[in-house]
Amino acid sequence: MTKICTRCLLADFDRVKYEQLIGKSLNDLPPEDLTADDIRGKRLDICRECDKLNQGTCLACGCFVEIRAALVRGKCPYKKW
């Protein structure tokens, strides 16, 4: 049995499941709605350190943080980015 890491992003768990869930969702969005990879990476680094991260979701708003961080209009509910 694999222990679930509450402080991890979904990409840290199972790459195949990640691609099915997050990858497909991001691929379905228009490119102009997505941030550059470096911006998304910086946002996710901040989320990894946040105590509201729980198994790839934000306890403050319930979103998948990897999707929110990838969106140009995405915002942290705590204004950390």
N, C-alpha and C positions, 0 to 999 in steps of 0.2 A: 504494500500500500504506500503510495506516494503522499508525503505530508504536503499540504497546501501552504504555500508561503503567503502570508497576509501582506507582506511588504514588497511583493513582486508585481511586475506587469504581466499581462497575459503572454507576451512574447517569451517570457522566462520559463513558462511551463512546457507546453507541447507545440512545437513549430507547425505541425500539420493542422492542429485545431486552431491555432492562431491565424494561419493563412485562411482557413475556412471562414472564420468569424470576422476578424478585423480586416484582413487583406481584401476580402471580397467587398466588404462595406466601403473601404477606402477606394477601391478600384471602380466602384459604381458612382462615385462622386465626380463632378466636373473638375478638371485640373486647376481651374482658377479658384476653386474653393479650398484648396489645400496649401499648407505652408511649405516652405523649403525644408528639406531633411534636417539641416542644421538647427533651424528654429524648433522643429518638432523634437529633436534630440535634447535641446536645452530645456524645453518645457518638461519632457519626461524625466530628466534628471532631477528637476525640482519636485515632481510628483513622487518619485522614488523616496525622497526624504520626508515627505509629508505624512503625518500620523493619520490622515484620513484615507490613505490608500489601503484598499483591502481586496486582495485577489483580482487586481486589474480594474477595480471600480473605485469611484470616489464616494466615500460615505456621506459627504456633504450634499451631493446632488444625485448620486446613483448612476452617473454616466460611466461609460468605458473611457478611461483617461486617455488611452491611445488614440481613440477617435477624436475626442475633444481637442487634444494637443495637436492633431493634424489639421484641424480646421482653421482657416484664416480668422474667422469670427469667433473661434473658441476662446473662452476666458476661464480662468481659475476662479471658483467661487470665493476664494480668500484673497484674490488679487495678488497672488505670488508671481504670476506671469500674465 
